Amino acid sequence: MKIQILTPEDTIFDGEVSSVIIPGLHGEFQMLENHAAIVSALTSGKIKIESIISSSVNKNLTKEGKFDTYLIKGGILEFNNNKGIILCD
């Protein structure tokens, strides 16, 4: 599935991954390929990307074990048809 992480200043990540864990308002949740369509507000926490298949942009990600992570203050996620866009601070 394709994931993009965008901030007002830059594109942090743009690539194909096998899974992503997101800090939702009511706790973390994981999205895998063919996840149902969703729009969700995000709270402060870490976006955790597992198994990067390919990426054209990969900035400011930190490695934590098997995850590449990015710390956010909040944001919003839209996921539909195996494509997720995360707008965050």
C-alpha positions as CSV (number, residue, x, y, z in Angstrom):
1,M,0.0,0.0,0.0
2,K,1.1,3.6,-0.6
3,I,1.7,5.9,2.3
4,Q,2.5,9.6,2.1
5,I,3.4,11.7,5.2
6,L,3.1,15.4,4.6
7,T,3.8,18.4,6.8
8,P,3.3,22.1,5.8
9,E,7.0,22.4,5.1
10,D,7.9,19.1,3.4
11,T,7.1,15.6,2.3
12,I,8.5,13.3,5.0
13,F,7.7,9.9,3.4
14,D,6.3,8.8,0.1
15,G,6.4,5.1,-0.6
16,E,5.1,1.5,-0.5
17,V,4.9,-0.2,2.9
18,S,3.4,-3.4,4.3
19,S,1.9,-1.8,7.4
20,V,1.7,1.4,9.3
21,I,0.8,2.1,13.0
22,I,-0.9,5.5,13.6
23,P,-1.5,7.4,16.9
24,G,-5.3,7.9,16.8
25,L,-7.3,9.9,19.2
26,H,-8.5,6.8,21.0
27,G,-5.2,4.9,20.8
28,E,-2.9,3.4,18.2
29,F,-4.2,1.5,15.3
30,Q,-2.5,-0.5,12.6
31,M,-3.4,-0.4,8.9
32,L,-2.5,-3.2,6.5
33,E,-3.2,-3.6,2.8
34,N,-6.9,-3.6,1.9
35,H,-7.8,-1.8,5.1
36,A,-11.3,-0.3,5.0
37,A,-11.6,3.4,3.9
38,I,-11.1,5.7,6.9
39,V,-10.6,9.3,7.8
40,S,-9.2,9.9,11.3
41,A,-7.9,12.7,13.5
42,L,-4.5,12.0,15.0
43,T,-3.0,12.9,18.3
44,S,0.7,13.4,19.3
45,G,2.8,10.2,19.1
46,K,4.8,8.2,16.6
47,I,3.9,7.1,13.1
48,K,5.5,3.6,12.8
49,I,6.2,2.3,9.4
50,E,7.0,-1.4,9.0
51,S,8.7,-3.0,5.9
52,I,9.3,-0.2,3.5
53,I,9.0,-1.9,0.1
54,S,10.1,1.2,-1.9
55,S,10.2,5.0,-1.3
56,S,11.0,8.1,-3.3
57,V,11.2,10.4,-0.2
58,N,12.3,9.2,3.2
59,K,13.3,12.2,5.4
60,N,13.5,12.6,9.2
61,L,12.5,9.0,9.9
62,T,14.2,7.4,12.9
63,K,14.9,3.6,13.2
64,E,13.4,1.9,16.2
65,G,13.8,-1.9,16.0
66,K,11.9,-3.1,13.0
67,F,10.1,0.2,12.6
68,D,10.9,3.5,10.9
69,T,9.3,6.2,13.0
70,Y,8.3,9.8,12.8
71,L,7.1,11.9,15.8
72,I,4.0,14.0,15.2
73,K,2.1,16.6,17.3
74,G,-1.2,15.8,15.6
75,G,-2.8,15.6,12.2
76,I,-5.3,13.8,10.1
77,L,-5.3,10.6,8.0
78,E,-7.2,9.7,4.9
79,F,-7.0,6.1,3.6
80,N,-8.8,4.7,0.6
81,N,-8.0,2.1,-2.1
82,N,-4.7,1.1,-0.5
83,K,-3.4,4.7,-0.5
84,G,-3.0,6.7,2.7
85,I,-2.2,10.4,3.1
86,I,-1.2,11.6,6.5
87,L,-1.2,15.4,7.1
88,C,0.6,16.3,10.3
89,D,2.7,18.7,12.3
